[in-house]
Amino acid sequence: MKTVGDSAVSPVVGVMLMLVVTIIIAAVVSAFAGGLTSDSSKAPQATLSVTGVIEGIEDTAEDDWVPTYPANFTAKNGLLFEHKGGDGFALSGIYVQIQSQDTKYDISSYDKLPAANCTGPDVTSYLVEVGDNDGYISPGDKFMLYADNCRIDHDPTYGFNHAPQISWKPEGAEGGIAAYLNTLIEYKIIDKASGKAIQSGSLTLH
């Protein structure tokens, strides 16, 4: 014989089971989403060395504040990075932030060299892998951040006494950045996906 209390048991149990299943599904989805967020916000962990490369700096008019080169002059100046260990990364997946004094500038492999530059016709991008050219930087690989121009500034009124510099100003950019020799330059290698620095440091150009 059924009682009134017995008829209410089955619906209540069903509702409780549905709630439990809903909570479990929500927890699984939340954990999965959290895992994806954690992975995407993590920059590659890598150690790199950096060396200033000064192949040559020439300027036939040191008082005009623009690069003026002798005939057929080229120079591959810039910063040379070497992957010393850790995670690999795609060269297209990073950009390099350079700071000289109070000026900061970001340069990636998608920035184009200006038509007038001193690197020579064989350099077509700011960021170029040296040697193995598969575009992926693994331990032992090297890549170069080329400076597009150089010049020598001479104006004692402003404290410049035949001061050599290298510079970066991509095609179409409104501004750029210059770094004088024997001064400190700071850098950050930044992972585009996470927006976080893979490495930061400083060096003095010589």
C-alpha positions as CSV (number, residue, x, y, z in Angstrom):
1,M,0.0,0.0,0.0
2,K,1.3,3.5,-1.0
3,T,1.3,6.3,1.5
4,V,1.5,10.1,0.8
5,G,5.1,10.2,1.9
6,D,6.2,7.5,-0.5
7,S,4.9,9.3,-3.5
8,A,7.2,12.3,-2.9
9,V,10.5,10.3,-2.5
10,S,11.1,9.6,-6.2
11,P,10.9,13.3,-7.5
12,V,13.1,14.6,-4.6
13,V,15.8,12.0,-5.3
14,G,15.7,12.9,-9.0
15,V,16.1,16.6,-8.3
16,M,19.1,15.9,-6.0
17,L,20.7,13.7,-8.6
18,M,20.3,16.4,-11.2
19,L,21.9,19.0,-8.9
20,V,24.9,16.7,-8.2
21,V,25.5,16.0,-11.9
22,T,25.2,19.7,-12.7
23,I,27.7,20.6,-9.9
24,I,30.2,18.0,-11.1
25,I,30.0,19.1,-14.8
26,A,30.4,22.8,-13.7
27,A,33.5,21.8,-11.7
28,V,35.0,19.9,-14.6
29,V,34.4,22.7,-17.0
30,S,35.9,25.3,-14.6
31,A,39.0,23.2,-14.0
32,F,39.5,22.7,-17.7
33,A,39.1,26.4,-18.5
34,G,41.4,27.3,-15.6
35,G,44.0,24.9,-17.1
36,L,43.8,26.5,-20.5
37,T,44.1,30.0,-19.0
38,S,47.1,29.0,-17.0
39,D,48.9,27.5,-20.0
40,S,48.1,30.5,-22.3
41,S,49.4,33.1,-19.8
42,K,52.7,31.4,-19.2
43,A,55.7,32.6,-21.2
44,P,58.4,30.1,-22.4
45,Q,61.1,29.7,-19.8
46,A,64.5,30.2,-21.5
47,T,67.9,31.6,-20.8
48,L,69.6,33.7,-23.4
49,S,72.9,35.5,-23.8
50,V,73.2,38.9,-25.6
51,T,76.1,40.5,-27.3
52,G,76.4,43.9,-28.9
53,V,77.6,43.6,-32.5
54,I,79.2,46.7,-34.0
55,E,80.5,45.9,-37.5
56,G,81.0,49.5,-38.5
57,I,79.7,53.1,-38.0
58,E,80.4,55.8,-40.6
59,D,79.0,59.3,-41.1
60,T,80.3,61.8,-43.7
61,A,78.4,64.7,-42.2
62,E,78.4,64.5,-38.4
63,D,76.6,67.7,-37.8
64,D,73.4,67.1,-39.7
65,W,71.7,64.6,-37.3
66,V,70.9,62.1,-40.1
67,P,72.8,59.1,-41.5
68,T,75.1,60.1,-44.3
69,Y,77.2,57.2,-45.6
70,P,80.3,56.9,-47.8
71,A,79.6,55.1,-51.1
72,N,78.8,51.4,-50.8
73,F,78.9,51.4,-47.0
74,T,77.1,48.6,-45.2
75,A,77.2,47.4,-41.6
76,K,75.3,44.7,-39.8
77,N,75.1,46.2,-36.3
78,G,72.7,45.2,-33.6
79,L,72.2,42.7,-30.8
80,L,73.0,39.0,-31.1
81,F,71.0,36.6,-28.8
82,E,71.9,33.0,-28.2
83,H,69.6,30.4,-26.6
84,K,71.5,28.8,-23.7
85,G,68.8,26.5,-22.4
86,G,65.1,26.0,-21.6
87,D,62.0,26.2,-23.7
88,G,62.1,26.9,-27.5
89,F,60.0,29.6,-29.1
90,A,59.0,30.8,-32.5
91,L,60.8,34.0,-33.6
92,S,57.5,35.3,-35.0
93,G,56.0,34.8,-31.5
94,I,58.2,37.3,-29.7
95,Y,59.1,41.0,-29.9
96,V,62.0,42.8,-28.4
97,Q,61.6,45.9,-26.4
98,I,64.6,48.2,-26.3
99,Q,65.2,51.0,-23.8
100,S,67.8,53.7,-24.1
101,Q,67.6,56.3,-21.3
102,D,63.9,57.2,-21.1
103,T,62.9,56.0,-24.6
104,K,61.4,52.6,-25.2
105,Y,60.6,50.9,-28.5
106,D,59.1,47.5,-29.5
107,I,60.4,45.7,-32.6
108,S,59.1,42.4,-34.0
109,S,59.8,40.3,-37.0
110,Y,56.9,41.8,-38.8
111,D,58.3,45.3,-38.7
112,K,59.9,46.3,-42.0
113,L,63.3,47.9,-42.5
114,P,63.2,51.4,-44.0
115,A,64.2,51.6,-47.7
116,A,67.3,53.7,-46.7
117,N,69.3,51.5,-44.3
118,C,72.9,50.4,-43.8
119,T,72.4,46.6,-43.4
120,G,72.8,45.7,-47.0
121,P,70.4,43.9,-49.4
122,D,70.6,40.5,-47.8
123,V,69.0,41.6,-44.5
124,T,65.2,42.0,-45.0
125,S,63.9,41.8,-41.4
126,Y,64.9,43.2,-38.0
127,L,64.7,39.8,-36.3
128,V,66.6,37.1,-38.2
129,E,67.7,33.6,-37.1
130,V,71.4,33.1,-37.6
131,G,72.4,29.8,-39.2
132,D,69.5,27.4,-39.0
133,N,66.7,29.4,-40.6
134,D,63.5,27.4,-39.6
135,G,62.2,30.3,-37.5
136,Y,62.1,28.3,-34.3
137,I,64.7,29.2,-31.6
138,S,65.9,26.1,-29.6
139,P,68.9,25.7,-27.3
140,G,72.1,26.5,-29.3
141,D,70.3,28.7,-31.8
142,K,71.1,32.3,-32.4
143,F,69.1,35.3,-33.7
144,M,70.0,38.9,-34.5
145,L,68.1,42.1,-33.9
146,Y,69.5,44.3,-36.6
147,A,69.9,48.1,-36.3
148,D,68.7,49.7,-39.5
149,N,71.0,52.7,-39.4
150,C,74.0,54.3,-37.7
151,R,75.5,57.7,-37.5
152,I,78.0,59.9,-35.6
153,D,76.8,63.0,-33.9
154,H,79.1,66.0,-33.3
155,D,77.6,69.1,-31.5
156,P,79.6,70.2,-28.5
157,T,76.8,72.6,-27.6
158,Y,74.6,69.6,-26.7
159,G,77.5,67.5,-25.3
160,F,78.0,65.3,-28.4
161,N,81.7,64.9,-29.3
162,H,81.9,62.6,-32.3
163,A,79.4,60.2,-30.6
164,P,78.6,57.1,-32.6
165,Q,75.2,55.4,-32.4
166,I,73.1,52.7,-33.9
167,S,69.3,53.1,-34.4
168,W,66.0,51.5,-35.1
169,K,63.1,53.2,-37.0
170,P,60.9,50.8,-39.0
171,E,59.3,51.8,-42.3
172,G,56.3,54.0,-41.7
173,A,57.0,54.5,-38.0
174,E,56.5,57.9,-36.4
175,G,59.3,57.4,-33.9
176,G,62.4,55.3,-33.4
177,I,65.2,54.8,-30.9
178,A,68.9,55.3,-30.9
179,A,71.6,53.8,-28.7
180,Y,75.0,55.5,-28.3
181,L,78.1,53.4,-27.9
182,N,79.5,53.2,-24.4
183,T,76.1,53.8,-22.9
184,L,73.7,51.3,-21.3
185,I,70.9,49.8,-23.3
186,E,68.1,47.7,-21.7
187,Y,66.1,45.0,-23.4
188,K,63.2,42.7,-22.9
189,I,62.3,39.6,-25.0
190,I,58.5,39.4,-24.7
191,D,56.2,36.5,-25.6
192,K,53.3,37.8,-27.7
193,A,50.8,35.2,-26.6
194,S,51.1,35.9,-22.8
195,G,52.5,39.4,-22.9
196,K,55.2,38.4,-20.4
197,A,58.9,38.7,-20.6
198,I,61.0,35.6,-21.5
199,Q,64.1,37.5,-20.4
200,S,65.2,41.0,-19.6
201,G,68.6,42.5,-19.1
202,S,71.0,45.2,-20.1
203,L,74.4,45.7,-21.8
204,T,76.8,48.4,-22.8
205,L,77.5,48.8,-26.5
206,H,81.1,49.0,-27.5
